[in-house]
């Protein structure tokens, strides 16, 4: 079984989240285990609001796989606990949302 490739922007996004007060667990390799874990997101994040979020990292223009879509649907049917981040702007918007900062 081969290891899962990580998107090139993951390090930058993780650094921004941690600098913003988040606890970040990198789970990129979990999805490569297959079975019920296929499609598991790249990060588990405890935000500044103390909530837990599943974060899938994609390069700009990257698309979710069918298994990632299935995980997102199953997890996030009633809330906003599953997030796709593509760049540092997405990470900053997430941090602001957790802090209740209104974007104009």
Biopython code that builds the backbone (N, CA, C, O; Angstrom):
import numpy as np
from Bio.PDB.StructureBuilder import StructureBuilder

atoms = [
    (1, "UNK", "N", (0.854, -1.169, 0.000)),
    (1, "UNK", "CA", (0.000, 0.000, 0.000)),
    (1, "UNK", "C", (0.900, 1.232, 0.000)),
    (1, "UNK", "O", (1.830, 1.325, 0.802)),
    (2, "UNK", "N", (0.631, 2.158, -0.880)),
    (2, "UNK", "CA", (1.459, 3.352, -0.950)),
    (2, "UNK", "C", (0.925, 4.429, -0.024)),
    (2, "UNK", "O", (-0.270, 4.469, 0.267)),
    (3, "UNK", "N", (1.810, 5.305, 0.440)),
    (3, "UNK", "CA", (1.399, 6.412, 1.296)),
    (3, "UNK", "C", (0.645, 7.462, 0.505)),
    (3, "UNK", "O", (0.793, 7.572, -0.712)),
    (4, "UNK", "N", (-0.147, 8.213, 1.198)),
    (4, "UNK", "CA", (-0.949, 9.238, 0.542)),
    (4, "UNK", "C", (-0.101, 10.468, 0.259)),
    (4, "UNK", "O", (0.678, 10.902, 1.108)),
    (5, "UNK", "N", (-0.252, 11.018, -0.915)),
    (5, "UNK", "CA", (0.431, 12.238, -1.297)),
    (5, "UNK", "C", (-0.238, 13.413, -0.584)),
    (5, "UNK", "O", (-1.463, 13.459, -0.474)),
    (6, "UNK", "N", (0.560, 14.353, -0.103)),
    (6, "UNK", "CA", (-0.020, 15.549, 0.510)),
    (6, "UNK", "C", (0.076, 16.696, -0.476)),
    (6, "UNK", "O", (1.031, 16.795, -1.247)),
    (7, "UNK", "N", (-0.924, 17.560, -0.440)),
    (7, "UNK", "CA", (-0.912, 18.720, -1.319)),
    (7, "UNK", "C", (0.193, 19.673, -0.899)),
    (7, "UNK", "O", (0.506, 19.790, 0.286)),
    (8, "UNK", "N", (0.787, 20.356, -1.881)),
    (8, "UNK", "CA", (1.917, 21.227, -1.643)),
    (8, "UNK", "C", (1.634, 22.411, -0.744)),
    (8, "UNK", "O", (2.564, 23.008, -0.203)),
    (9, "UNK", "N", (0.384, 22.762, -0.575)),
    (9, "UNK", "CA", (0.010, 23.911, 0.251)),
    (9, "UNK", "C", (-0.308, 23.524, 1.697)),
    (9, "UNK", "O", (-0.650, 24.389, 2.504)),
    (10, "UNK", "N", (-0.200, 22.253, 2.027)),
    (10, "UNK", "CA", (-0.603, 21.805, 3.363)),
    (10, "UNK", "C", (0.258, 22.422, 4.460)),
    (10, "UNK", "O", (-0.276, 22.877, 5.472)),
    (11, "UNK", "N", (1.585, 22.447, 4.283)),
    (11, "UNK", "CA", (2.462, 22.993, 5.330)),
    (11, "UNK", "C", (2.112, 24.438, 5.654)),
    (11, "UNK", "O", (2.049, 24.813, 6.824)),
    (12, "UNK", "N", (1.886, 25.245, 4.637)),
    (12, "UNK", "CA", (1.560, 26.660, 4.841)),
    (12, "UNK", "C", (0.233, 26.814, 5.579)),
    (12, "UNK", "O", (0.122, 27.628, 6.495)),
    (13, "UNK", "N", (-0.760, 26.044, 5.186)),
    (13, "UNK", "CA", (-2.071, 26.124, 5.827)),
    (13, "UNK", "C", (-1.977, 25.671, 7.282)),
    (13, "UNK", "O", (-2.542, 26.316, 8.166)),
    (14, "UNK", "N", (-1.272, 24.573, 7.540)),
    (14, "UNK", "CA", (-1.105, 24.092, 8.911)),
    (14, "UNK", "C", (-0.411, 25.149, 9.760)),
    (14, "UNK", "O", (-0.822, 25.399, 10.893)),
    (15, "UNK", "N", (0.638, 25.774, 9.226)),
    (15, "UNK", "CA", (1.359, 26.808, 9.971)),
    (15, "UNK", "C", (0.443, 27.984, 10.313)),
    (15, "UNK", "O", (0.487, 28.493, 11.433)),
    (16, "UNK", "N", (-0.380, 28.416, 9.366)),
    (16, "UNK", "CA", (-1.315, 29.516, 9.629)),
    (16, "UNK", "C", (-2.343, 29.148, 10.689)),
    (16, "UNK", "O", (-2.652, 29.953, 11.567)),
    (17, "UNK", "N", (-2.870, 27.936, 10.605)),
    (17, "UNK", "CA", (-3.855, 27.501, 11.591)),
    (17, "UNK", "C", (-3.249, 27.450, 12.990)),
    (17, "UNK", "O", (-3.858, 27.912, 13.955)),
    (18, "UNK", "N", (-2.053, 26.887, 13.092)),
    (18, "UNK", "CA", (-1.390, 26.805, 14.404)),
    (18, "UNK", "C", (-1.064, 28.194, 14.933)),
    (18, "UNK", "O", (-1.237, 28.452, 16.124)),
    (19, "UNK", "N", (-0.598, 29.087, 14.078)),
    (19, "UNK", "CA", (-0.301, 30.460, 14.504)),
    (19, "UNK", "C", (-1.571, 31.179, 14.949)),
    (19, "UNK", "O", (-1.522, 32.092, 15.773)),
    (20, "UNK", "N", (-2.702, 30.760, 14.396)),
    (20, "UNK", "CA", (-3.988, 31.357, 14.751)),
    (20, "UNK", "C", (-4.635, 30.747, 15.983)),
    (20, "UNK", "O", (-5.774, 31.081, 16.311)),
    (21, "UNK", "N", (-3.924, 29.858, 16.672)),
    (21, "UNK", "CA", (-4.434, 29.297, 17.914)),
    (21, "UNK", "C", (-5.123, 27.958, 17.796)),
    (21, "UNK", "O", (-5.746, 27.498, 18.752)),
    (22, "UNK", "N", (-5.026, 27.324, 16.641)),
    (22, "UNK", "CA", (-5.648, 26.009, 16.453)),
    (22, "UNK", "C", (-4.697, 24.893, 16.867)),
    (22, "UNK", "O", (-3.476, 25.018, 16.773)),
    (23, "UNK", "N", (-5.290, 23.808, 17.324)),
    (23, "UNK", "CA", (-4.559, 22.561, 17.489)),
    (23, "UNK", "C", (-4.813, 21.760, 16.221)),
    (23, "UNK", "O", (-5.963, 21.562, 15.830)),
    (24, "UNK", "N", (-3.744, 21.297, 15.576)),
    (24, "UNK", "CA", (-3.869, 20.620, 14.287)),
    (24, "UNK", "C", (-3.234, 19.236, 14.365)),
    (24, "UNK", "O", (-2.076, 19.096, 14.759)),
    (25, "UNK", "N", (-3.999, 18.223, 13.990)),
    (25, "UNK", "CA", (-3.484, 16.865, 13.860)),
    (25, "UNK", "C", (-3.500, 16.528, 12.375)),
    (25, "UNK", "O", (-4.546, 16.573, 11.727)),
    (26, "UNK", "N", (-2.334, 16.192, 11.847)),
    (26, "UNK", "CA", (-2.229, 15.852, 10.427)),
    (26, "UNK", "C", (-2.614, 14.384, 10.254)),
    (26, "UNK", "O", (-1.986, 13.491, 10.823)),
    (27, "UNK", "N", (-3.652, 14.155, 9.464)),
    (27, "UNK", "CA", (-4.198, 12.810, 9.281)),
    (27, "UNK", "C", (-4.162, 12.384, 7.816)),
    (27, "UNK", "O", (-4.927, 11.512, 7.403)),
    (28, "UNK", "N", (-3.291, 12.986, 7.044)),
    (28, "UNK", "CA", (-3.235, 12.726, 5.597)),
    (28, "UNK", "C", (-3.117, 11.252, 5.254)),
    (28, "UNK", "O", (-3.694, 10.806, 4.262)),
    (29, "UNK", "N", (-2.392, 10.493, 6.043)),
    (29, "UNK", "CA", (-2.142, 9.090, 5.727)),
    (29, "UNK", "C", (-3.304, 8.172, 6.081)),
    (29, "UNK", "O", (-3.338, 7.031, 5.620)),
    (30, "UNK", "N", (-4.250, 8.632, 6.880)),
    (30, "UNK", "CA", (-5.337, 7.765, 7.345)),
    (30, "UNK", "C", (-6.172, 7.240, 6.175)),
    (30, "UNK", "O", (-6.528, 6.061, 6.151)),
    (31, "UNK", "N", (-6.484, 8.093, 5.216)),
    (31, "UNK", "CA", (-7.309, 7.674, 4.087)),
    (31, "UNK", "C", (-6.685, 6.581, 3.246)),
    (31, "UNK", "O", (-7.393, 5.814, 2.593)),
    (32, "UNK", "N", (-5.344, 6.502, 3.258)),
    (32, "UNK", "CA", (-4.674, 5.472, 2.456)),
    (32, "UNK", "C", (-4.831, 4.074, 3.050)),
    (32, "UNK", "O", (-4.467, 3.085, 2.413)),
    (33, "UNK", "N", (-5.373, 3.989, 4.272)),
    (33, "UNK", "CA", (-5.597, 2.684, 4.892)),
    (33, "UNK", "C", (-6.764, 1.950, 4.256)),
    (33, "UNK", "O", (-6.897, 0.734, 4.398)),
    (34, "UNK", "N", (-7.615, 2.701, 3.549)),
    (34, "UNK", "CA", (-8.718, 2.092, 2.823)),
    (34, "UNK", "C", (-9.897, 1.742, 3.713)),
    (34, "UNK", "O", (-10.004, 2.226, 4.840)),
    (35, "UNK", "N", (-10.770, 0.907, 3.204)),
    (35, "UNK", "CA", (-11.968, 0.501, 3.946)),
    (35, "UNK", "C", (-12.816, 1.692, 4.336)),
    (35, "UNK", "O", (-13.007, 2.620, 3.550)),
    (36, "UNK", "N", (-13.325, 1.656, 5.564)),
    (36, "UNK", "CA", (-14.180, 2.736, 6.045)),
    (36, "UNK", "C", (-13.427, 4.051, 6.223)),
    (36, "UNK", "O", (-14.047, 5.103, 6.380)),
    (37, "UNK", "N", (-12.097, 3.999, 6.200)),
    (37, "UNK", "CA", (-11.297, 5.212, 6.389)),
    (37, "UNK", "C", (-10.970, 5.919, 5.077)),
    (37, "UNK", "O", (-10.436, 7.028, 5.090)),
    (38, "UNK", "N", (-11.278, 5.300, 3.963)),
    (38, "UNK", "CA", (-11.022, 5.940, 2.670)),
    (38, "UNK", "C", (-11.787, 7.252, 2.603)),
    (38, "UNK", "O", (-12.973, 7.307, 2.929)),
    (39, "UNK", "N", (-11.113, 8.293, 2.186)),
    (39, "UNK", "CA", (-11.746, 9.608, 2.097)),
    (39, "UNK", "C", (-11.615, 10.437, 3.354)),
    (39, "UNK", "O", (-12.119, 11.559, 3.407)),
    (40, "UNK", "N", (-10.937, 9.900, 4.386)),
    (40, "UNK", "CA", (-10.756, 10.662, 5.625)),
    (40, "UNK", "C", (-9.960, 11.921, 5.304)),
    (40, "UNK", "O", (-9.016, 11.866, 4.514)),
    (41, "UNK", "N", (-10.324, 13.058, 5.904)),
    (41, "UNK", "CA", (-9.685, 14.325, 5.556)),
    (41, "UNK", "C", (-8.228, 14.423, 6.025)),
    (41, "UNK", "O", (-7.750, 13.610, 6.816)),
    (42, "UNK", "N", (-7.553, 15.433, 5.516)),
    (42, "UNK", "CA", (-6.127, 15.626, 5.766)),
    (42, "UNK", "C", (-5.806, 16.106, 7.172)),
    (42, "UNK", "O", (-4.742, 15.787, 7.704)),
    (43, "UNK", "N", (-6.701, 16.862, 7.779)),
    (43, "UNK", "CA", (-6.441, 17.449, 9.094)),
    (43, "UNK", "C", (-7.655, 17.312, 9.998)),
    (43, "UNK", "O", (-8.798, 17.346, 9.541)),
    (44, "UNK", "N", (-7.386, 17.155, 11.287)),
    (44, "UNK", "CA", (-8.411, 17.330, 12.316)),
    (44, "UNK", "C", (-7.958, 18.557, 13.098)),
    (44, "UNK", "O", (-6.842, 18.601, 13.616)),
    (45, "UNK", "N", (-8.833, 19.549, 13.176)),
    (45, "UNK", "CA", (-8.472, 20.852, 13.736)),
    (45, "UNK", "C", (-9.413, 21.211, 14.880)),
    (45, "UNK", "O", (-10.635, 21.132, 14.747)),
    (46, "UNK", "N", (-8.827, 21.605, 16.000)),
    (46, "UNK", "CA", (-9.596, 22.219, 17.082)),
    (46, "UNK", "C", (-9.409, 23.716, 16.899)),
    (46, "UNK", "O", (-8.316, 24.251, 17.082)),
    (47, "UNK", "N", (-10.502, 24.380, 16.531)),
    (47, "UNK", "CA", (-10.432, 25.800, 16.211)),
    (47, "UNK", "C", (-10.357, 26.680, 17.443)),
    (47, "UNK", "O", (-10.499, 26.199, 18.567)),
    (48, "UNK", "N", (-10.132, 27.979, 17.232)),
    (48, "UNK", "CA", (-10.092, 28.928, 18.339)),
    (48, "UNK", "C", (-11.421, 28.971, 19.103)),
    (48, "UNK", "O", (-11.476, 29.425, 20.246)),
    (49, "UNK", "N", (-12.485, 28.493, 18.457)),
    (49, "UNK", "CA", (-13.803, 28.440, 19.100)),
    (49, "UNK", "C", (-14.002, 27.141, 19.883)),
    (49, "UNK", "O", (-15.086, 26.891, 20.411)),
    (50, "UNK", "N", (-12.953, 26.316, 19.957)),
    (50, "UNK", "CA", (-12.934, 25.040, 20.683)),
    (50, "UNK", "C", (-13.762, 23.942, 20.010)),
    (50, "UNK", "O", (-13.962, 22.883, 20.604)),
    (51, "UNK", "N", (-14.242, 24.167, 18.803)),
    (51, "UNK", "CA", (-14.955, 23.137, 18.045)),
    (51, "UNK", "C", (-13.963, 22.315, 17.239)),
    (51, "UNK", "O", (-12.855, 22.765, 16.946)),
    (52, "UNK", "N", (-14.377, 21.102, 16.885)),
    (52, "UNK", "CA", (-13.556, 20.202, 16.083)),
    (52, "UNK", "C", (-14.030, 20.260, 14.635)),
    (52, "UNK", "O", (-15.227, 20.191, 14.354)),
    (53, "UNK", "N", (-13.070, 20.389, 13.723)),
    (53, "UNK", "CA", (-13.355, 20.466, 12.294)),
    (53, "UNK", "C", (-12.508, 19.441, 11.559)),
    (53, "UNK", "O", (-11.368, 19.173, 11.938)),
    (54, "UNK", "N", (-13.077, 18.871, 10.504)),
    (54, "UNK", "CA", (-12.327, 18.040, 9.575)),
    (54, "UNK", "C", (-11.991, 18.923, 8.385)),
    (54, "UNK", "O", (-12.875, 19.552, 7.802)),
    (55, "UNK", "N", (-10.717, 18.971, 8.024)),
    (55, "UNK", "CA", (-10.262, 19.867, 6.958)),
    (55, "UNK", "C", (-9.597, 19.052, 5.854)),
    (55, "UNK", "O", (-8.646, 18.310, 6.099)),
    (56, "UNK", "N", (-10.103, 19.200, 4.660)),
    (56, "UNK", "CA", (-9.509, 18.590, 3.477)),
    (56, "UNK", "C", (-8.709, 19.678, 2.759)),
    (56, "UNK", "O", (-9.242, 20.747, 2.459)),
    (57, "UNK", "N", (-7.450, 19.411, 2.489)),
    (57, "UNK", "CA", (-6.592, 20.355, 1.785)),
    (57, "UNK", "C", (-6.575, 19.991, 0.305)),
    (57, "UNK", "O", (-6.344, 18.840, -0.065)),
    (58, "UNK", "N", (-6.818, 20.971, -0.514)),
    (58, "UNK", "CA", (-6.749, 20.803, -1.964)),
    (58, "UNK", "C", (-5.973, 21.964, -2.558)),
    (58, "UNK", "O", (-6.022, 23.086, -2.052)),
    (59, "UNK", "N", (-5.268, 21.687, -3.617)),
    (59, "UNK", "CA", (-4.627, 22.759, -4.370)),
    (59, "UNK", "C", (-5.735, 23.552, -5.070)),
    (59, "UNK", "O", (-6.800, 22.999, -5.345)),
    (60, "UNK", "N", (-5.503, 24.831, -5.363)),
    (60, "UNK", "CA", (-6.512, 25.585, -6.122)),
    (60, "UNK", "C", (-6.895, 24.815, -7.387)),
    (60, "UNK", "O", (-6.033, 24.378, -8.150)),
    (61, "UNK", "N", (-8.182, 24.662, -7.589)),
    (61, "UNK", "CA", (-8.685, 23.915, -8.737)),
    (61, "UNK", "C", (-8.813, 22.424, -8.494)),
    (61, "UNK", "O", (-9.417, 21.717, -9.300)),
    (62, "UNK", "N", (-8.244, 21.925, -7.373)),
    (62, "UNK", "CA", (-8.341, 20.500, -7.066)),
    (62, "UNK", "C", (-9.764, 20.113, -6.679)),
    (62, "UNK", "O", (-10.503, 20.924, -6.119)),
    (63, "UNK", "N", (-10.138, 18.892, -6.973)),
    (63, "UNK", "CA", (-11.498, 18.417, -6.704)),
    (63, "UNK", "C", (-11.480, 17.291, -5.674)),
    (63, "UNK", "O", (-10.513, 16.536, -5.571)),
    (64, "UNK", "N", (-12.564, 17.198, -4.921)),
    (64, "UNK", "CA", (-12.724, 16.098, -3.976)),
    (64, "UNK", "C", (-12.929, 14.795, -4.739)),
    (64, "UNK", "O", (-13.595, 14.768, -5.774)),
    (65, "UNK", "N", (-12.347, 13.713, -4.216)),
    (65, "UNK", "CA", (-12.610, 12.394, -4.782)),
    (65, "UNK", "C", (-14.016, 11.958, -4.354)),
    (65, "UNK", "O", (-14.620, 12.568, -3.471)),
    (66, "UNK", "N", (-14.518, 10.919, -4.975)),
    (66, "UNK", "CA", (-15.842, 10.411, -4.590)),
    (66, "UNK", "C", (-15.854, 9.983, -3.122)),
    (66, "UNK", "O", (-16.842, 10.210, -2.423)),
    (67, "UNK", "N", (-14.784, 9.376, -2.655)),
    (67, "UNK", "CA", (-14.725, 8.951, -1.250)),
    (67, "UNK", "C", (-14.656, 10.142, -0.303)),
    (67, "UNK", "O", (-15.249, 10.115, 0.775)),
    (68, "UNK", "N", (-13.937, 11.183, -0.698)),
    (68, "UNK", "CA", (-13.897, 12.404, 0.122)),
    (68, "UNK", "C", (-15.282, 13.052, 0.179)),
    (68, "UNK", "O", (-15.702, 13.533, 1.232)),
    (69, "UNK", "N", (-15.985, 13.064, -0.945)),
    (69, "UNK", "CA", (-17.344, 13.612, -0.976)),
    (69, "UNK", "C", (-18.268, 12.806, -0.063)),
    (69, "UNK", "O", (-19.087, 13.377, 0.656)),
    (70, "UNK", "N", (-18.135, 11.487, -0.094)),
    (70, "UNK", "CA", (-18.974, 10.632, 0.750)),
    (70, "UNK", "C", (-18.702, 10.897, 2.227)),
    (70, "UNK", "O", (-19.638, 10.973, 3.023)),
    (71, "UNK", "N", (-17.433, 11.039, 2.601)),
    (71, "UNK", "CA", (-17.098, 11.342, 3.995)),
    (71, "UNK", "C", (-17.678, 12.697, 4.388)),
    (71, "UNK", "O", (-18.284, 12.837, 5.451)),
    (72, "UNK", "N", (-17.489, 13.687, 3.530)),
    (72, "UNK", "CA", (-17.994, 15.032, 3.822)),
    (72, "UNK", "C", (-19.505, 15.010, 4.024)),
    (72, "UNK", "O", (-20.017, 15.631, 4.956)),
    (73, "UNK", "N", (-20.210, 14.307, 3.168)),
    (73, "UNK", "CA", (-21.666, 14.236, 3.272)),
    (73, "UNK", "C", (-22.083, 13.540, 4.569)),
    (73, "UNK", "O", (-22.963, 14.021, 5.283)),
    (74, "UNK", "N", (-21.452, 12.417, 4.864)),
    (74, "UNK", "CA", (-21.825, 11.652, 6.060)),
    (74, "UNK", "C", (-21.529, 12.432, 7.333)),
    (74, "UNK", "O", (-22.301, 12.375, 8.290)),
    (75, "UNK", "N", (-20.424, 13.156, 7.351)),
    (75, "UNK", "CA", (-20.028, 13.876, 8.559)),
    (75, "UNK", "C", (-20.800, 15.167, 8.736)),
    (75, "UNK", "O", (-21.175, 15.518, 9.854)),
    (76, "UNK", "N", (-21.039, 15.865, 7.664)),
    (76, "UNK", "CA", (-21.481, 17.254, 7.766)),
    (76, "UNK", "C", (-22.899, 17.483, 7.252)),
    (76, "UNK", "O", (-23.171, 18.514, 6.637)),
    (77, "UNK", "N", (-23.784, 16.558, 7.489)),
    (77, "UNK", "CA", (-25.150, 16.722, 7.006)),
    (77, "UNK", "C", (-25.876, 17.877, 7.697)),
    (77, "UNK", "O", (-26.788, 18.464, 7.115)),
    (78, "UNK", "N", (-25.485, 18.211, 8.931)),
    (78, "UNK", "CA", (-26.233, 19.203, 9.693)),
    (78, "UNK", "C", (-25.395, 20.375, 10.193)),
    (78, "UNK", "O", (-25.836, 21.091, 11.093)),
    (79, "UNK", "N", (-24.226, 20.593, 9.655)),
    (79, "UNK", "CA", (-23.410, 21.670, 10.198)),
    (79, "UNK", "C", (-22.297, 22.090, 9.281)),
    (79, "UNK", "O", (-22.356, 21.880, 8.069)),
    (80, "UNK", "N", (-21.270, 22.691, 9.872)),
    (80, "UNK", "CA", (-20.152, 23.162, 9.070)),
    (80, "UNK", "C", (-18.837, 22.623, 9.608)),
    (80, "UNK", "O", (-17.839, 23.343, 9.642)),
    (81, "UNK", "N", (-18.827, 21.373, 10.025)),
    (81, "UNK", "CA", (-17.638, 20.772, 10.596)),
    (81, "UNK", "C", (-16.686, 20.167, 9.583)),
    (81, "UNK", "O", (-15.647, 19.633, 9.970)),
    (82, "UNK", "N", (-17.008, 20.234, 8.285)),
    (82, "UNK", "CA", (-16.133, 19.737, 7.233)),
    (82, "UNK", "C", (-15.816, 20.902, 6.317)),
    (82, "UNK", "O", (-16.719, 21.550, 5.787)),
    (83, "UNK", "N", (-14.527, 21.167, 6.131)),
    (83, "UNK", "CA", (-14.111, 22.350, 5.382)),
    (83, "UNK", "C", (-13.053, 21.955, 4.368)),
    (83, "UNK", "O", (-12.181, 21.136, 4.661)),
    (84, "UNK", "N", (-13.126, 22.529, 3.186)),
    (84, "UNK", "CA", (-12.075, 22.376, 2.186)),
    (84, "UNK", "C", (-11.290, 23.684, 2.156)),
    (84, "UNK", "O", (-11.861, 24.761, 1.982)),
    (85, "UNK", "N", (-9.977, 23.575, 2.328)),
    (85, "UNK", "CA", (-9.105, 24.750, 2.253)),
    (85, "UNK", "C", (-8.158, 24.577, 1.085)),
    (85, "UNK", "O", (-7.558, 23.518, 0.900)),
    (86, "UNK", "N", (-8.031, 25.647, 0.290)),
    (86, "UNK", "CA", (-7.186, 25.611, -0.894)),
    (86, "UNK", "C", (-5.974, 26.539, -0.807)),
    (86, "UNK", "O", (-5.005, 26.381, -1.550)),
    (87, "UNK", "N", (-6.042, 27.509, 0.110)),
    (87, "UNK", "CA", (-4.938, 28.463, 0.204)),
    (87, "UNK", "C", (-4.979, 29.178, 1.548)),
    (87, "UNK", "O", (-5.855, 28.932, 2.377)),
    (88, "UNK", "N", (-4.000, 30.078, 1.745)),
    (88, "UNK", "CA", (-3.915, 30.783, 3.021)),
    (88, "UNK", "C", (-5.125, 31.670, 3.265)),
    (88, "UNK", "O", (-5.499, 31.894, 4.417)),
    (89, "UNK", "N", (-5.742, 32.176, 2.215)),
    (89, "UNK", "CA", (-6.943, 32.994, 2.382)),
    (89, "UNK", "C", (-8.075, 32.177, 2.995)),
    (89, "UNK", "O", (-8.799, 32.680, 3.854)),
    (90, "UNK", "N", (-8.240, 30.932, 2.570)),
    (90, "UNK", "CA", (-9.257, 30.056, 3.159)),
    (90, "UNK", "C", (-8.978, 29.835, 4.646)),
    (90, "UNK", "O", (-9.898, 29.840, 5.464)),
    (91, "UNK", "N", (-7.701, 29.641, 4.990)),
    (91, "UNK", "CA", (-7.337, 29.436, 6.393)),
    (91, "UNK", "C", (-7.643, 30.680, 7.224)),
    (91, "UNK", "O", (-8.176, 30.574, 8.329)),
    (92, "UNK", "N", (-7.309, 31.849, 6.698)),
    (92, "UNK", "CA", (-7.583, 33.099, 7.419)),
    (92, "UNK", "C", (-9.083, 33.343, 7.572)),
    (92, "UNK", "O", (-9.529, 33.802, 8.624)),
    (93, "UNK", "N", (-9.862, 33.045, 6.540)),
    (93, "UNK", "CA", (-11.322, 33.189, 6.630)),
    (93, "UNK", "C", (-11.893, 32.241, 7.687)),
    (93, "UNK", "O", (-12.797, 32.613, 8.435)),
    (94, "UNK", "N", (-11.368, 31.026, 7.745)),
    (94, "UNK", "CA", (-11.790, 30.070, 8.760)),
    (94, "UNK", "C", (-11.503, 30.613, 10.154)),
    (94, "UNK", "O", (-12.375, 30.579, 11.022)),
    (95, "UNK", "N", (-10.293, 31.112, 10.377)),
    (95, "UNK", "CA", (-9.931, 31.656, 11.683)),
    (95, "UNK", "C", (-10.838, 32.827, 12.067)),
    (95, "UNK", "O", (-11.289, 32.920, 13.208)),
    (96, "UNK", "N", (-11.099, 33.704, 11.126)),
    (96, "UNK", "CA", (-11.984, 34.840, 11.405)),
    (96, "UNK", "C", (-13.401, 34.386, 11.735)),
    (96, "UNK", "O", (-14.042, 34.930, 12.634)),
    (97, "UNK", "N", (-13.884, 33.392, 11.006)),
    (97, "UNK", "CA", (-15.227, 32.869, 11.274)),
    (97, "UNK", "C", (-15.299, 32.280, 12.671)),
    (97, "UNK", "O", (-16.274, 32.497, 13.391)),
    (98, "UNK", "N", (-14.273, 31.535, 13.058)),
    (98, "UNK", "CA", (-14.245, 30.932, 14.403)),
    (98, "UNK", "C", (-14.242, 31.999, 15.495)),
    (98, "UNK", "O", (-14.777, 31.792, 16.584)),
    (99, "UNK", "N", (-13.639, 33.126, 15.189)),
    (99, "UNK", "CA", (-13.556, 34.227, 16.166)),
    (99, "UNK", "C", (-14.749, 35.170, 16.076)),
    (99, "UNK", "O", (-14.850, 36.125, 16.846)),
    (100, "UNK", "N", (-15.652, 34.905, 15.137)),
    (100, "UNK", "CA", (-16.839, 35.745, 14.994)),
    (100, "UNK", "C", (-16.577, 37.059, 14.297)),
    (100, "UNK", "O", (-17.341, 38.011, 14.460)),
    (101, "UNK", "N", (-15.496, 37.128, 13.513)),
    (101, "UNK", "CA", (-15.180, 38.336, 12.758)),
    (101, "UNK", "C", (-16.014, 38.345, 11.497)),
    (101, "UNK", "O", (-16.016, 37.377, 10.737)),
    (102, "UNK", "N", (-16.722, 39.436, 11.274)),
    (102, "UNK", "CA", (-17.572, 39.553, 10.091)),
    (102, "UNK", "C", (-16.729, 40.054, 8.921)),
    (102, "UNK", "O", (-16.040, 41.068, 9.027)),
    (103, "UNK", "N", (-16.792, 39.326, 7.799)),
    (103, "UNK", "CA", (-16.086, 39.721, 6.589)),
    (103, "UNK", "C", (-16.968, 40.657, 5.783)),
    (103, "UNK", "O", (-18.171, 40.425, 5.663)),
    (104, "UNK", "N", (-16.384, 41.714, 5.226)),
    (104, "UNK", "CA", (-17.194, 42.617, 4.380)),
    (104, "UNK", "C", (-16.941, 42.373, 2.923)),
    (104, "UNK", "O", (-17.534, 43.038, 2.073)),
]
sb = StructureBuilder()
sb.init_structure("model")
sb.init_model(0)
sb.init_chain("A")
sb.init_seg("    ")
for serial, (resi, resn, name, xyz) in enumerate(atoms, 1):
    if name == "N":
        sb.init_residue(resn, " ", resi, " ")
    sb.init_atom(name, np.array(xyz, "f"), 0.0, 1.0, " ", f" {name:<3s}", serial, name[0])
structure = sb.get_structure()
